[in-house]
C-alpha cells in the first residue's frame, strides 16, 4: 500500500514541478508544505473525519488555488485508501509514515528536476 502511495505521489509531484511557475521558488519549503498537508489529511482520516468533509475543503481550496486544491485531492484519495485504525500506536505510525513518505517523494522529485539536462 505504501509503495502505491509513493508511486502516485511521485507521479503527481512530477507533473506539479513540471509546471513550476505555479510553485514557490524554494522547493524544500514546498516539500515541507506538502508534508504538513499530508499530516493534516491523515490525522483527519485517522480521526474519523468523513471523506466528504475533506473533499469539500479541497474544492474550496481549489477555487483559491488550483495547485493547492489538486494537492489536497491527491492526499485525500491516498489517505482514504489506508484503513482507519483504532489502536493509537498504529494510528500514530500510519500518520507518521504517510507524511514522511510524501515529503520523501517530493524531495526525490525536486532533486530529479534540479539535475542539469545533458
C-alpha distances in whole Angstrom, upper triangle without the diagonal:
4,5,5,6,9,10,11,12,14,16,17,18,20,22,23,24,26,28,28,32,30,28,30,32,30,26,25,27,25,21,23,23,19,18,20,19,16,17,19,17,14,18,19,16,16,20,20,21,21,19,22,24,21,22,25,25,23,26,28,27,27,31,31,29,27,25,24,23,21,19,19,18,15,14,15,13,9,11,11,8,8,10,14,15,19,19,20,19,15,15,17,14,11,14,15,11,11,14,15,12,13,17,16,15,18,20,19,20,23,24,24,26,28,29,33,33,35
4,5,5,6,9,10,10,12,14,15,16,18,20,21,22,24,26,26,30,28,26,27,29,27,23,22,23,22,18,19,20,17,15,18,17,14,15,18,16,13,16,18,16,16,20,20,21,22,20,23,24,21,22,25,25,23,26,28,26,26,30,30,28,26,23,22,22,20,18,18,18,14,13,14,13,9,10,12,10,9,12,15,16,19,19,19,18,14,15,15,12,10,12,12,8,8,11,11,8,10,13,12,12,15,17,16,17,20,21,21,23,25,26,30,30,33
4,5,5,6,9,10,10,12,14,15,16,19,20,21,22,25,25,29,27,26,27,28,27,23,22,24,22,19,20,21,18,17,20,19,16,18,20,18,16,20,22,19,19,23,24,24,24,22,25,26,23,24,27,27,24,27,29,27,27,31,31,28,26,23,23,23,21,18,19,19,15,15,16,15,11,13,15,12,12,15,18,19,23,23,23,21,18,18,19,16,14,15,15,11,11,14,13,9,11,14,12,11,14,16,14,15,19,19,19,21,24,24,28,28,30
4,5,5,6,8,10,11,12,14,15,17,18,20,21,23,24,28,26,25,27,28,27,23,23,24,22,19,21,21,17,17,20,19,15,18,20,17,16,20,21,18,19,23,23,23,22,20,23,24,21,21,25,24,22,24,27,25,25,28,29,26,24,22,22,21,18,16,17,16,13,13,14,12,9,12,13,10,11,14,17,19,23,23,24,23,19,19,20,18,15,16,17,13,12,14,15,11,12,15,14,12,15,17,16,16,19,21,20,21,24,25,28,28,30
4,6,5,6,9,10,11,12,14,16,16,18,20,22,22,25,24,22,24,26,24,21,20,21,19,16,18,18,14,14,16,15,12,14,16,14,13,16,17,15,16,20,20,20,20,17,20,21,18,18,22,21,19,22,24,22,22,26,26,23,21,19,18,18,16,13,14,13,10,9,11,10,6,9,11,9,9,13,16,18,21,22,22,21,18,17,17,15,12,13,14,11,8,11,11,8,8,12,12,10,12,15,14,14,18,19,19,20,23,24,28,28,30
4,5,5,6,8,10,10,12,14,15,16,18,20,20,24,22,21,22,23,22,18,18,19,17,14,16,17,13,13,16,15,12,15,17,16,15,18,20,18,19,22,23,23,23,21,23,24,21,21,24,23,21,23,26,23,23,27,27,24,22,19,19,19,16,14,15,15,12,11,14,13,9,12,14,13,13,17,19,20,24,24,24,22,19,19,19,16,14,14,14,11,9,11,10,6,7,10,9,6,10,12,11,11,14,16,15,17,20,21,24,25,27
4,5,5,6,9,10,11,13,14,15,17,19,20,23,22,21,23,24,23,19,19,21,19,16,19,19,15,16,19,18,15,18,20,18,18,21,22,20,22,25,25,25,25,22,24,26,22,22,25,25,21,24,26,24,23,27,27,24,22,19,19,20,16,15,17,16,12,13,15,13,11,14,16,14,15,19,21,23,27,27,27,26,23,22,22,20,17,18,18,14,13,14,14,10,10,13,11,8,11,13,12,11,15,16,15,16,19,20,23,23,26
4,6,5,6,9,10,11,12,14,16,17,19,22,20,19,22,23,23,19,20,21,18,16,18,18,14,15,18,16,13,17,19,16,16,20,20,18,20,23,23,23,22,19,21,22,19,18,22,21,18,20,23,21,20,23,24,21,18,16,17,16,13,12,13,12,8,10,12,10,8,12,14,12,14,18,20,22,26,27,27,26,23,22,22,20,17,17,18,15,13,14,15,11,10,13,13,9,11,14,13,12,15,17,16,17,20,22,25,24,27
4,5,5,6,8,10,10,12,14,16,16,19,18,16,19,20,19,16,16,17,14,12,14,14,10,11,14,13,11,14,16,14,14,18,19,18,19,22,23,22,22,19,21,22,18,18,21,20,17,19,22,19,18,22,22,19,17,14,14,15,12,9,12,12,8,8,12,11,9,11,14,13,14,18,20,22,26,26,26,25,22,21,21,19,16,16,16,13,11,11,12,9,7,10,10,7,8,11,11,10,13,15,14,15,18,20,23,23,26
4,5,5,6,9,10,10,12,14,15,18,18,16,18,19,18,14,15,17,14,12,15,15,12,13,17,16,14,17,19,18,18,21,22,21,23,26,27,26,26,23,25,25,22,21,24,23,20,22,24,22,20,24,24,21,18,15,16,17,14,12,15,15,11,12,15,14,12,15,18,17,18,21,24,25,29,29,28,27,25,24,23,21,19,18,18,15,13,13,13,10,8,10,9,5,7,10,8,7,10,12,11,12,15,16,19,20,22
4,6,5,6,9,10,11,13,14,18,17,16,19,20,20,16,18,19,16,15,18,18,14,16,19,17,16,19,21,19,20,23,24,22,25,27,28,26,26,23,24,25,22,21,24,23,19,21,24,21,19,23,23,20,17,14,16,16,13,12,15,14,11,13,16,14,13,16,18,17,19,23,25,27,31,31,31,30,27,26,26,24,21,21,21,18,16,16,16,13,11,14,13,9,10,13,11,9,12,14,12,13,16,17,20,20,22
4,6,5,6,9,10,11,13,16,14,14,17,18,18,15,16,17,14,13,16,15,12,14,17,15,13,17,18,17,18,21,21,20,23,25,26,24,24,20,22,22,19,18,20,19,16,18,20,17,16,19,19,16,13,11,12,13,9,8,11,11,8,10,13,12,12,15,17,16,18,22,24,26,30,31,30,29,27,25,25,24,21,20,20,18,15,15,16,13,11,13,13,10,9,13,12,10,12,15,14,13,17,19,21,21,24
4,5,5,6,8,10,10,14,12,11,14,15,15,11,13,14,11,10,13,13,10,12,15,14,13,17,18,17,18,21,22,22,24,26,27,25,25,22,24,24,20,20,22,20,17,19,21,18,17,20,19,16,14,10,12,13,11,9,12,13,10,11,15,15,14,16,19,19,20,24,25,27,31,31,30,29,27,25,25,23,21,20,19,18,15,14,15,12,9,10,11,8,6,10,10,7,9,12,11,10,13,16,18,19,22
4,5,5,6,9,10,13,13,12,15,16,16,12,14,16,13,12,16,16,13,16,19,17,17,20,22,21,22,25,26,25,27,30,30,29,29,25,27,27,24,23,25,24,20,22,24,21,19,22,22,18,16,13,15,16,13,12,16,16,13,15,18,18,17,19,22,21,23,27,28,31,34,34,33,32,30,29,28,26,24,23,23,21,18,17,17,15,12,13,13,9,8,11,10,6,8,11,9,8,12,13,16,16,19
4,6,5,7,9,12,12,12,15,16,17,14,17,18,14,14,18,17,14,17,20,18,18,21,23,21,22,26,26,25,28,30,30,29,28,25,26,26,23,21,23,22,19,20,22,19,17,20,20,16,13,11,13,14,11,11,15,15,12,15,18,17,17,20,22,22,24,27,29,32,35,36,35,34,32,30,30,28,26,25,25,23,20,19,20,18,15,16,16,13,11,14,13,10,11,14,12,11,14,16,18,17,21
4,5,5,7,10,8,8,12,13,14,12,14,15,11,12,15,14,12,15,17,15,16,19,20,19,21,24,24,24,27,29,29,27,27,24,24,25,21,20,22,20,17,18,19,16,14,17,17,13,11,8,10,12,9,9,13,13,12,14,17,17,17,19,22,22,24,27,28,31,34,35,34,33,31,29,28,28,25,23,23,22,19,18,19,17,14,14,15,12,10,13,13,10,10,14,13,11,14,16,18,19,22
4,5,5,8,9,8,10,11,12,9,12,13,10,11,15,14,13,16,18,17,17,21,22,21,23,26,27,27,29,31,32,30,30,27,28,28,24,23,25,23,20,21,22,19,17,20,19,15,14,10,13,15,13,12,16,17,15,16,20,20,19,22,24,25,26,29,31,33,36,37,35,34,32,31,30,29,26,25,24,23,20,19,19,17,14,14,15,12,9,11,11,8,8,11,10,7,10,13,15,15,19
4,6,9,10,10,13,13,15,12,16,17,14,15,18,18,16,19,22,20,21,24,25,24,26,29,29,29,32,34,34,32,32,29,30,30,26,25,27,25,22,23,24,21,19,21,21,17,15,12,15,17,14,14,18,19,17,19,22,22,21,24,26,26,28,32,33,36,39,40,38,37,35,34,33,32,29,28,27,26,23,22,22,20,17,17,18,15,13,14,14,10,10,13,11,8,11,13,14,14,17
4,6,6,8,11,12,14,13,16,17,14,15,18,17,16,19,21,20,21,24,25,24,26,29,29,29,32,34,34,32,31,28,28,29,25,24,25,23,20,21,22,19,16,18,17,14,12,10,13,15,13,13,17,18,17,19,22,22,22,25,27,27,29,32,34,36,39,40,39,38,36,34,33,33,30,28,28,27,24,23,23,22,19,19,20,17,14,16,16,13,12,15,14,11,13,16,17,17,20
4,5,5,8,8,11,9,13,14,11,13,16,15,15,18,20,19,20,23,24,24,26,28,29,29,32,33,34,32,32,29,30,29,26,25,26,24,21,22,22,19,17,19,18,14,13,10,13,16,14,14,18,19,18,19,22,23,23,25,28,28,29,33,34,36,39,40,38,37,36,34,33,32,30,28,27,26,24,22,22,21,18,17,18,16,13,14,15,12,10,14,13,10,11,15,16,16,20
4,6,8,9,12,12,15,15,13,16,18,17,17,20,22,20,22,25,26,25,28,30,30,31,34,35,36,33,33,30,31,30,27,26,26,24,21,22,22,19,17,18,16,13,13,11,14,16,16,16,19,20,20,22,24,25,25,27,30,31,32,36,36,39,42,42,40,40,39,36,35,35,33,30,30,29,27,24,25,24,21,20,22,20,16,18,19,16,14,17,17,13,14,17,18,19,22
4,7,9,12,12,15,14,11,14,16,14,14,18,19,17,19,22,22,22,25,27,27,28,31,32,32,30,30,27,27,26,23,22,23,20,18,18,18,15,13,15,13,9,9,7,10,13,12,13,16,17,17,19,21,22,23,25,27,28,30,33,33,36,39,40,38,38,36,34,33,32,30,28,28,27,25,22,23,23,19,19,21,19,16,17,19,16,14,18,18,15,16,20,21,21,25
4,6,8,8,11,10,8,11,13,11,12,15,16,15,17,20,20,21,23,25,25,26,29,30,31,29,29,27,27,26,23,22,23,20,18,19,19,15,15,16,14,11,11,8,10,13,13,12,15,17,17,17,20,22,22,23,26,27,28,31,32,34,37,37,35,35,34,31,30,30,28,25,25,25,22,20,20,20,17,16,18,16,13,14,16,14,12,15,16,13,14,18,19,21,24
4,6,7,10,8,7,10,12,11,12,15,16,16,18,20,21,21,24,25,26,28,30,31,32,30,31,28,29,28,24,24,25,22,20,21,21,17,17,19,16,13,14,11,12,16,16,14,17,20,19,19,22,24,24,25,28,29,30,33,33,35,37,38,35,35,34,32,30,30,28,26,25,25,23,20,20,21,18,16,18,17,14,14,17,15,12,16,17,14,14,18,20,22,25
4,6,9,9,8,11,13,13,14,17,18,18,20,23,23,24,27,28,29,30,32,34,35,33,34,32,33,31,28,28,29,26,23,25,24,21,21,22,19,16,17,15,16,19,19,17,20,23,22,22,25,27,26,27,31,32,32,35,36,37,40,40,37,37,36,34,32,31,30,28,26,26,25,22,22,22,19,17,18,18,14,14,16,15,11,14,16,13,12,16,17,19,23
4,6,5,6,9,10,11,13,14,16,17,19,20,21,23,25,26,27,29,30,32,34,32,33,31,32,31,27,28,29,26,23,26,25,21,22,24,21,18,19,16,16,20,19,17,20,23,22,21,24,26,25,26,29,30,30,34,34,35,38,37,35,34,33,31,29,29,28,25,24,24,22,19,19,19,17,14,16,16,12,12,15,13,10,12,15,13,12,15,17,20,23
4,5,5,6,9,10,10,12,14,15,16,18,20,21,22,24,26,27,28,30,32,30,31,29,30,29,26,26,27,25,22,24,25,21,21,23,21,18,18,14,15,18,18,15,18,20,19,19,22,23,22,23,27,27,27,31,31,33,35,35,33,32,31,29,27,26,25,23,21,21,20,17,16,16,14,11,12,12,9,8,11,10,7,9,12,10,10,13,16,18,22
4,5,5,6,9,10,10,12,14,15,16,18,20,21,22,24,25,27,28,30,29,31,29,30,29,25,26,28,25,23,26,25,22,22,25,23,20,20,16,16,20,19,16,18,21,19,18,22,24,22,22,26,27,26,29,30,31,33,33,30,29,28,27,24,23,23,20,19,19,18,14,13,14,12,9,11,12,8,7,11,11,8,10,13,13,12,15,18,21,24
4,5,5,6,9,10,11,12,14,15,17,18,20,21,23,24,26,27,29,27,29,27,29,27,24,25,26,22,21,24,23,19,20,23,20,17,18,15,14,18,18,15,17,20,19,18,21,23,22,22,26,27,26,29,29,30,33,32,30,29,28,26,24,24,23,20,19,19,18,14,14,16,13,10,13,14,10,10,14,14,11,14,16,15,15,18,21,24,27
4,5,5,6,9,10,10,12,14,15,16,18,20,21,22,24,25,27,25,27,25,26,25,21,22,23,20,18,20,20,17,17,20,17,14,15,12,11,15,14,11,14,17,16,15,18,20,19,20,23,24,24,27,27,29,31,31,29,29,28,25,23,23,22,19,18,18,17,13,14,14,11,9,12,12,8,9,13,12,10,13,15,14,14,18,20,22,26
4,5,5,6,9,10,10,12,14,15,16,18,20,21,22,24,26,25,26,24,26,25,21,22,24,21,18,21,22,18,19,22,20,17,17,13,13,16,15,12,14,17,15,13,17,19,17,18,21,22,22,25,25,26,29,29,27,26,25,23,21,20,19,17,15,15,13,10,10,11,8,6,8,9,6,6,10,10,9,11,14,13,14,17,20,22,26
4,5,5,6,8,10,10,12,14,15,16,18,20,21,22,24,23,25,23,25,24,20,22,23,20,19,22,22,18,20,22,20,18,19,15,14,17,17,13,14,18,16,14,17,20,18,18,21,23,22,25,24,25,28,27,25,24,23,21,19,19,18,15,14,14,13,10,10,12,9,7,10,11,9,9,13,13,12,15,17,17,17,20,23,26,29
4,5,5,6,8,10,11,12,14,15,17,18,20,21,23,21,23,21,23,21,17,19,20,17,15,18,18,14,16,19,17,14,15,12,10,13,14,10,11,15,14,12,15,18,17,17,20,22,21,24,23,25,27,27,25,25,24,21,19,20,19,15,15,16,14,10,12,13,10,9,12,13,10,12,15,15,14,17,19,18,19,22,25,27,31
4,6,5,6,9,10,11,12,14,15,16,18,20,21,20,21,19,21,20,16,17,19,16,14,17,18,14,15,18,17,14,14,11,9,12,12,8,9,12,11,9,12,15,13,14,17,18,18,21,21,23,26,26,24,23,22,20,18,18,16,14,13,14,11,8,10,10,7,7,10,10,8,10,13,12,12,16,17,17,18,21,24,26,29
4,5,5,6,9,10,11,12,14,15,16,18,20,19,21,19,22,20,17,18,20,18,16,20,20,17,18,22,20,18,18,15,13,15,15,11,11,14,13,10,13,15,13,13,17,18,17,20,19,21,23,23,21,20,19,17,15,15,14,11,10,10,9,5,7,8,6,5,9,10,9,10,13,14,14,16,18,19,20,22,26,28,31
4,5,5,6,9,10,10,12,14,15,16,19,17,20,18,20,19,15,17,19,16,15,19,18,15,18,20,19,17,18,15,12,15,15,12,11,15,14,11,13,16,15,14,17,19,18,20,19,20,22,22,20,20,19,16,15,15,14,11,11,12,10,7,9,12,9,9,12,14,12,14,17,17,17,20,22,22,23,26,29,31,34
4,5,5,6,9,10,11,12,14,15,17,15,17,15,17,15,12,14,15,12,11,15,15,12,14,17,16,14,15,13,10,11,12,9,7,11,11,8,10,13,12,11,14,17,16,19,18,20,22,23,21,21,20,17,16,17,15,11,12,13,10,8,11,12,9,10,14,14,12,15,18,17,17,21,22,22,23,26,29,31,34
4,5,5,6,8,10,10,12,14,16,14,16,14,17,16,12,14,16,14,13,16,17,15,16,20,19,17,17,14,12,13,13,9,8,11,9,6,8,11,9,8,12,14,13,15,15,17,20,20,18,18,17,14,13,14,11,8,9,10,7,5,9,9,7,9,12,12,12,14,16,16,17,20,21,22,23,26,29,31,34
4,6,5,6,9,10,10,12,14,14,16,15,18,16,13,16,18,15,15,19,19,17,19,22,21,20,20,18,15,16,16,13,11,14,13,9,11,14,12,10,13,15,13,15,14,15,17,18,15,15,15,12,10,11,10,6,7,9,7,5,8,10,9,10,13,14,14,16,19,19,20,22,24,24,26,28,32,33,37
4,6,5,6,9,10,10,12,11,14,13,15,13,10,13,15,12,12,16,16,14,17,20,19,18,19,17,14,14,15,12,10,13,13,10,10,14,13,10,13,16,15,16,14,16,18,18,16,17,16,13,12,14,12,9,11,13,10,9,12,14,12,13,17,17,17,19,22,22,22,25,26,27,28,31,34,36,39
4,5,5,6,9,10,11,9,11,10,12,11,8,11,13,11,10,14,15,14,16,19,18,18,18,16,13,13,13,11,8,10,10,7,6,10,10,7,9,12,12,13,12,15,17,18,17,18,16,13,13,14,12,9,12,13,9,9,13,13,12,14,17,17,16,19,21,21,22,25,26,26,28,31,34,35,39
4,5,5,6,8,10,10,12,11,14,13,11,13,16,14,14,18,19,17,19,22,22,21,21,19,16,16,16,13,11,12,12,8,8,10,9,6,8,11,9,10,9,11,14,15,13,14,12,9,10,11,8,6,9,10,7,8,11,12,11,14,16,16,17,20,21,22,23,25,27,27,29,31,35,36,39
4,5,5,6,9,9,12,12,15,13,11,15,17,15,15,19,20,18,21,24,23,23,23,21,18,18,19,16,13,15,15,12,11,14,13,9,11,14,12,12,10,11,13,13,11,13,12,8,8,11,9,6,9,12,10,10,13,15,14,16,18,19,20,22,24,24,25,28,29,30,31,34,38,39,42
4,6,5,6,5,8,9,12,10,8,12,13,12,13,16,17,16,19,21,22,21,22,21,17,17,18,16,12,14,15,11,10,13,13,9,10,13,12,12,10,12,13,15,14,16,15,11,12,14,12,10,13,15,12,13,16,17,16,18,21,21,21,24,26,26,27,30,31,31,33,36,39,40,44
4,5,5,6,7,8,11,10,9,12,14,13,14,17,18,18,20,23,23,23,22,21,18,17,18,16,13,13,13,10,8,10,10,7,7,10,9,9,7,10,12,14,13,15,13,10,12,13,10,9,13,14,11,13,16,16,16,18,21,21,21,24,26,26,27,30,31,31,33,36,39,40,43
4,5,8,10,11,14,14,12,15,18,17,18,21,22,21,23,26,27,26,26,24,21,21,21,19,16,17,17,13,12,14,13,9,9,12,9,8,5,6,8,10,9,11,10,6,9,11,8,8,12,13,11,13,16,17,17,19,21,22,23,25,27,27,29,31,32,33,35,37,41,42,45
4,6,9,11,14,12,12,15,17,16,18,21,21,21,23,26,26,26,26,25,22,21,22,20,17,18,19,15,13,16,15,12,12,15,13,11,8,9,9,11,10,13,12,9,11,13,12,10,14,16,14,15,19,20,19,21,24,24,25,28,29,30,31,33,35,35,37,40,43,44,47
4,6,9,11,11,11,14,15,15,17,20,21,21,23,25,26,26,26,26,23,21,22,21,17,17,18,16,13,15,15,12,10,14,12,11,7,9,10,13,13,16,14,11,14,16,14,13,17,18,16,18,21,21,21,23,26,26,27,29,31,31,33,35,36,37,39,41,44,45,49
4,6,8,7,8,11,12,12,14,16,17,17,20,22,23,23,23,23,20,18,19,18,15,15,16,14,11,13,15,11,10,14,14,13,10,13,14,16,16,19,17,14,16,18,16,14,18,19,17,17,21,22,20,23,26,25,26,29,30,30,31,34,35,35,37,40,43,44,47
4,5,5,7,9,10,11,13,15,16,17,19,21,22,23,22,23,20,18,19,18,15,14,16,14,11,12,14,12,10,13,14,13,11,14,16,19,19,21,20,16,19,21,18,17,20,21,18,19,23,23,22,24,27,26,27,30,31,31,32,35,36,36,38,41,44,44,48
4,5,5,6,9,10,10,12,14,15,16,19,20,20,19,20,17,15,15,15,12,10,12,11,7,9,11,9,7,11,12,13,12,15,17,20,20,22,20,17,19,20,17,16,20,20,17,18,21,21,19,22,25,24,24,27,29,28,29,32,33,33,35,38,41,41,44
4,5,5,6,9,10,10,12,14,15,17,19,20,19,20,17,14,15,16,13,11,14,13,10,11,14,13,11,14,16,16,15,19,21,24,24,26,24,21,23,24,21,20,23,23,20,21,25,24,22,25,28,26,26,30,31,30,31,34,35,34,37,39,42,42,46
4,5,5,7,9,10,11,13,14,16,17,18,18,19,16,14,16,16,12,12,15,14,10,13,15,13,12,16,17,17,16,19,20,23,23,25,23,20,21,23,21,19,22,23,20,20,24,24,22,24,27,26,26,29,31,30,31,34,35,34,36,39,42,43,46
4,5,5,6,9,10,10,12,14,16,16,16,16,13,11,12,12,8,8,11,10,7,10,12,11,10,14,15,16,15,18,20,22,22,24,22,18,20,21,18,16,19,20,17,17,20,20,18,20,23,22,22,25,27,26,27,30,31,30,33,36,38,39,43
4,5,5,6,9,10,10,13,15,15,14,15,12,9,11,11,8,7,10,10,7,9,12,12,11,14,16,18,17,21,23,25,25,27,25,21,23,24,21,19,22,22,18,19,22,22,19,22,24,23,22,26,27,26,27,30,31,30,32,35,38,38,42
4,5,5,6,9,10,11,13,14,14,16,13,10,12,14,10,10,13,13,11,13,16,15,15,18,20,21,20,23,25,28,27,29,27,24,25,27,23,21,24,25,21,21,25,25,22,24,27,26,25,28,30,28,29,33,33,32,34,37,40,40,44
4,5,5,6,9,10,11,12,13,14,11,8,11,12,8,9,13,12,10,13,16,15,15,18,20,21,20,23,25,27,26,28,26,23,23,25,22,20,22,23,20,19,23,23,20,22,25,24,23,26,28,26,27,30,31,30,32,35,38,38,42
4,5,5,6,9,10,10,10,10,8,5,8,8,6,6,10,10,9,11,14,13,14,17,19,21,20,23,26,28,27,28,26,23,23,25,22,19,22,22,18,18,21,21,18,20,23,21,20,23,25,23,24,28,28,27,29,32,34,35,39
4,5,5,7,9,10,9,11,10,6,9,11,9,8,12,13,12,13,16,17,17,19,21,23,23,26,28,31,30,31,30,26,27,28,25,23,25,26,22,21,25,24,21,23,26,24,23,26,28,25,26,30,30,28,31,34,36,36,40
4,5,5,7,9,10,12,10,7,11,13,10,11,15,15,14,16,19,19,19,22,24,26,25,28,30,32,31,32,31,27,28,29,27,24,26,27,23,22,26,26,22,24,27,26,24,27,29,27,27,31,31,30,32,35,37,38,41
4,5,5,6,8,9,6,5,9,10,8,10,13,13,13,16,18,18,19,22,23,25,24,27,29,31,30,31,30,26,26,28,25,22,24,25,21,20,23,23,19,21,24,23,20,24,26,24,24,27,28,26,28,31,34,34,38
4,5,5,5,7,6,4,7,9,9,9,12,13,13,15,18,18,19,22,24,26,26,29,31,33,32,33,31,28,28,29,26,24,26,26,22,21,24,23,20,21,24,22,20,24,25,23,23,27,27,25,27,30,32,33,36
4,6,7,10,9,7,10,13,12,13,16,17,17,19,21,22,23,25,27,29,29,32,34,36,35,36,35,31,32,33,30,27,29,29,26,24,27,27,23,25,28,26,24,27,29,26,26,30,30,28,30,33,35,35,39
4,7,9,8,8,11,13,13,14,17,18,18,20,22,23,24,26,28,30,30,33,35,36,35,36,35,31,31,32,30,27,28,29,25,24,26,26,23,23,27,25,22,25,27,25,24,28,29,26,28,31,33,34,37
4,6,5,6,9,10,11,12,14,16,17,18,20,21,23,25,27,29,29,32,34,36,34,35,33,30,30,31,28,25,26,27,23,21,24,24,20,21,24,22,19,22,24,21,21,25,25,23,24,28,29,30,34
4,6,5,6,8,10,10,12,14,15,16,18,20,21,23,25,28,28,31,34,35,34,35,33,30,30,30,27,25,26,26,23,21,24,23,19,20,23,20,18,21,23,20,20,24,23,21,23,27,28,28,32
4,5,5,6,9,10,11,12,14,15,17,18,20,22,23,26,27,30,32,34,32,33,31,28,28,28,25,23,24,23,20,18,20,19,16,17,19,17,14,17,19,16,16,20,20,18,20,23,25,26,29
4,5,5,6,9,10,11,12,14,15,16,18,20,22,24,24,27,30,31,29,30,28,25,25,25,23,20,21,21,18,16,19,18,15,16,19,17,15,18,20,17,17,21,22,20,22,25,27,28,32
4,5,5,6,9,10,10,12,14,15,17,19,21,23,23,26,29,30,29,30,28,25,25,26,23,21,22,22,19,17,20,20,16,18,21,19,17,20,22,20,20,24,24,22,25,28,30,31,34
4,5,5,6,9,10,11,12,14,16,17,19,22,23,26,29,30,29,30,28,25,25,25,22,20,22,21,17,17,19,18,14,16,19,16,15,19,20,17,18,22,21,20,23,26,28,28,31
4,5,5,6,9,10,11,12,14,16,17,20,21,24,27,28,27,27,25,22,22,22,19,17,18,18,14,13,16,15,11,13,15,13,12,15,17,15,16,19,19,18,21,24,26,27,31
4,5,5,6,8,10,10,12,14,16,18,18,21,24,26,24,25,23,20,20,21,18,15,17,17,14,13,16,15,12,14,17,16,14,18,20,18,19,22,23,22,24,27,30,31,34
4,5,5,6,9,10,11,13,15,17,18,21,24,26,25,26,24,21,22,22,19,17,19,19,15,15,18,17,14,16,19,17,16,20,21,19,21,24,24,23,26,29,31,31,35
4,5,5,6,9,10,11,13,16,18,21,24,25,25,25,22,20,21,20,17,16,17,16,13,13,15,14,11,14,16,13,13,17,18,16,18,21,21,21,23,26,29,29,32
4,5,5,6,9,10,11,14,15,18,21,22,21,22,19,17,17,17,14,12,14,13,9,10,13,11,9,12,14,13,13,16,18,16,18,21,22,22,24,27,30,30,34
4,5,5,6,9,10,13,13,16,19,21,21,21,19,16,17,18,14,13,15,15,11,12,15,14,12,15,18,16,17,20,21,20,22,25,25,25,28,30,33,34,37
4,6,6,7,9,12,14,17,20,22,22,23,20,18,19,19,15,15,17,16,12,14,17,15,13,17,18,16,17,21,21,20,22,25,25,25,28,30,33,33,36
4,6,5,7,11,12,15,19,20,20,20,17,15,17,16,12,12,14,12,9,11,14,12,10,14,15,14,15,18,19,18,21,23,23,24,26,28,31,32,35
4,5,6,8,9,12,15,17,17,17,14,12,14,13,10,9,12,11,8,10,13,12,11,15,16,15,17,20,21,20,22,25,25,26,28,31,34,34,37
4,5,7,8,12,15,17,18,19,15,13,16,16,12,12,15,14,11,14,17,15,15,18,20,19,20,23,24,23,26,28,28,29,32,34,37,37,40
4,7,9,12,16,18,19,19,16,14,17,16,12,13,16,14,11,14,17,15,15,18,19,18,20,23,23,23,25,28,27,28,31,33,36,36,39
4,7,9,13,14,15,15,12,11,13,12,9,10,13,11,9,13,15,14,14,18,18,18,20,23,23,23,26,28,28,29,32,33,37,37,40
4,6,10,12,13,14,10,9,13,12,9,11,14,13,12,15,18,17,17,21,22,21,23,26,26,27,29,31,32,33,35,37,40,41,44
4,7,9,11,12,9,7,11,12,9,10,14,14,13,15,18,18,18,21,23,23,24,27,28,28,31,33,33,34,37,39,42,43,46
4,6,7,9,6,5,9,10,9,10,13,14,14,16,18,19,20,22,24,24,26,28,29,30,32,34,35,36,38,40,43,44,47
4,6,9,8,7,10,12,11,13,16,17,17,19,21,22,23,25,27,27,29,31,32,33,35,37,38,39,41,43,47,48,51
4,6,5,6,9,10,11,12,14,15,16,19,20,21,23,25,26,27,29,30,32,33,35,36,38,39,41,42,46,47,50
4,5,5,6,9,10,10,12,14,15,17,18,20,21,23,24,26,27,29,30,32,33,35,36,38,39,41,45,46,49
4,5,5,6,9,10,11,12,14,16,16,18,20,21,22,24,26,27,28,30,32,33,34,36,37,39,43,44,47
4,5,5,6,9,10,10,12,14,15,16,18,20,21,22,24,26,27,28,30,31,33,34,36,37,41,43,45
4,5,5,6,9,10,11,12,14,15,17,19,20,21,23,25,26,27,29,30,32,33,35,37,40,42,45
4,5,5,6,9,10,11,12,14,16,17,18,20,21,23,24,26,27,29,30,32,33,35,39,40,43
4,5,5,6,8,10,10,12,14,15,16,18,20,21,22,24,25,27,28,30,31,33,37,38,41
4,5,5,6,9,10,10,12,14,15,16,18,20,21,22,24,26,27,29,30,32,36,37,40
4,6,5,6,9,10,11,12,14,16,17,19,20,21,23,25,26,27,29,31,35,36,39
4,5,6,6,8,10,11,12,14,16,17,18,20,21,22,24,26,27,29,33,34,37
4,6,5,6,9,10,10,12,14,15,16,18,20,21,22,24,25,27,31,32,35
4,6,5,6,9,10,11,13,15,16,17,18,20,21,23,24,26,30,31,34
4,5,5,6,9,10,11,12,14,15,16,18,20,21,22,25,28,30,33
4,5,5,6,9,10,11,12,14,15,16,18,20,21,23,27,28,31
4,5,5,6,9,10,11,12,14,15,17,18,20,21,25,26,29
4,5,5,6,9,10,11,12,14,15,17,18,20,24,25,28
4,5,5,6,9,10,10,12,14,15,16,19,22,24,27
4,5,5,6,9,10,11,12,14,15,17,21,22,25
4,6,5,6,9,10,11,12,14,16,19,21,23
4,5,5,6,9,10,11,12,15,18,19,23
4,5,5,6,9,10,10,12,16,18,21
4,5,5,6,9,10,11,15,16,19
4,5,5,6,9,10,14,15,18
4,5,5,6,9,12,14,17
4,6,5,6,10,12,15
4,5,6,9,10,13
4,6,8,9,13
4,6,9,12
4,6,9
4,6
4
